[in-house]
Amino acid sequence: MRLSELKAVLGKQPFEPFRIRLSNGDEYVIRHPEFALLTKTSVFVGLPSRREGITDHAVQVDLLHVVTIEPANGTRRSPRKK
């Protein structure tokens, strides 16, 4: 996944929650743009706690392993470019 593609989805107004799927089958839903922090090669995804709007911890995902970006409702949005 290119950094610019993920940056565009995070910056979309109004924001639309989306899911990222990884090459190992894992997936993460990003429900608010503040729950994702981009670096040049990865994205840190804040994982929600039981308290709404608060994260317990974050996972670091290498952009090379992001296969697709999809709206949170499941409709496919962007295939991985080779």
MIMAR-555778 format. One record per atom (N, C-alpha, C): residue in three letters; x, y, z. Coordinates in steps of 0.2 Angstrom, whole numbers, plus 2048, in hexadecimal, padded with zeros to 3 digits. Last residue first. Layout:
<pts>
ALAXYZ...
</pts>
This chain:
<pts>
LYS8047ED7DBLYS80B7EA7DBLYS80F7EE7D7LYS7F97F37E7LYS7FC7F47E1LYS8037F17E1ARG7EA7EC7EEARG7F17EE7EFARG7F47EE7E8PRO7DA7F47EBPRO7DF7EF7EBPRO7E67F17ECSER7CE7FD7F4SER7D57FE7F0SER7D97F87F1ARG7C17F97F8ARG7C38007F6ARG7C98007F1ARG7B37EE7FBARG7BA7EF7F9ARG7BB7F67F6THR7A87F0809THR7A97F1801THR7B07F2800GLY7A87F0817GLY7AA7EA813GLY7AB7EB80CASN7A57FB81FASN7A07F781DASN7A17F1819ALA7B180281FALA7B07FE825ALA7AA7F9824PRO7B980180FPRO7B4804814PRO7B2800819GLU7C97FB80EGLU7C27FA80CGLU7BE7FF811ILE7D97F8807ILE7D57FD80BILE7CE7FC809THR7E47EA806THR7DE7EE804THR7DC7F3809VAL7F17E680BVAL7EF7E4805VAL7E97E8802VAL7FF7EB814VAL7F87ED813VAL7F67EB80CHIS80C7E8814HIS8087E3816HIS8007E5815LEU8137F4812LEU8147EF80DLEU80F7E980ELEU8117FB81ELEU80C7FD818LEU80D7F7812ASP8107F382DASP8147F5827ASP8107F6821VAL8087F883BVAL8077F4835VAL80C7F7830GLN8087F784DGLN80B7FA847GLN80B7F6841VAL7FA7FB857VAL7FE7F6854VAL8027F984EALA7F7801868ALA7F7802861ALA7FC7FC85EHIS7EB802875HIS7F1801872HIS7F180186BASP7DF807879ASP7E280487EASP7EA80387BTHR7D7817875THR7DB811873THR7DE80E879ILE7C781E876ILE7CD81D879ILE7D0817876GLY7BA81E870GLY7BE82386FGLY7C5823872GLU7B281587EGLU7B1818877GLU7B681E876ARG7B9809886ARG7B7810887ARG7B7813880ARG7BF7FD882ARG7B87FD884ARG7B5804885SER7CA803875SER7C980087BSER7C17FF87CPRO7D1801865PRO7CC804869PRO7CC7FF870LEU7E180385FLEU7DC7FF860LEU7D7801866GLY7E980D853GLY7E780D85AGLY7E180885AVAL7F6808848VAL7EE808849VAL7ED808850PHE80281083FPHE80180D846PHE7F980E847VAL80980B830VAL80480F833VAL80380B83ASER81980E827SER81480A82BSER80E80E82DTHR822815821THR82280E81FTHR81C80A823LYS821823825LYS82382181ELYS82181A81CTHR81282282FTHR81982382FTHR81B822827LEU802827836LEU806825831LEU80D826831LEU7F7821841LEU7FC826841LEU80182383BALA7E6820845ALA7EB81E841ALA7F0823840PHE7DC82684DPHE7DE81F84FPHE7E381C84AGLU7D8832847GLU7DD83284CGLU7DF82C84FPRO7CE82E83EPRO7D582F83BPRO7DA830841HIS7C4820843HIS7C5827844HIS7CC829841ARG7C4813841ARG7BD816841ARG7BE81E842ILE7CB806839ILE7CD80D83BILE7C781183BVAL7CD7F683CVAL7C87FB83AVAL7CB80183DTYR7D87E9835TYR7D77EE83ATYR7D27F4838GLU7DD7D8833GLU7D97DE831GLU7D87E3837ASP7E77CB82DASP7E47CF832ASP7E17D582FGLY7EC7C4822GLY7E57C3823GLY7E27C8829ASN7F97C881EASN7F87C2823ASN7F17C0824SER7F77D3817SER7F97CD813SER7F97C7818LEU7E97DC81ELEU7F07DB81DLEU7F17D481AARG7DD7E981CARG7DF7E281CARG7E67E181AILE7D57F6824ILE7DB7F4820ILE7DC7ED821ARG7C67FF823ARG7C97F9825ARG7D07F8821PHE7BF80F828PHE7C180A823PHE7C5804826PRO7B381C829PRO7B781782CPRO7B9812827GLU7B682B821GLU7B2825821GLU7B6820824PHE7B583D824PHE7B8837825PHE7B4831824PRO7AE847817PRO7AE84581EPRO7B283E81EGLN7BF847813GLN7BA84A817GLN7B384A813LYS7CE83D815LYS7C883E811LYS7C3842816GLY7DA83981BGLY7D884181AGLY7D2842817LEU7DB82C819LEU7DA82F820LEU7D8836820VAL7DC82A80CVAL7D682880FVAL7D582B816ALA7E883180AALA7E2833806ALA7DC83180ALYS7F1828811LYS7F082F813LYS7EA832810LEU7F081D809LEU7ED81D810LEU7EC824812GLU7F68227FDGLU7EF81F7FDGLU7EC81F804SER803826801SER7FE82B7FFSER7F78287FFLEU809819804LEU80781E80ALEU802823808ARG80380B7FCARG8068117FCARG804816802MET8047FA800MET800800800MET804806800
</pts>
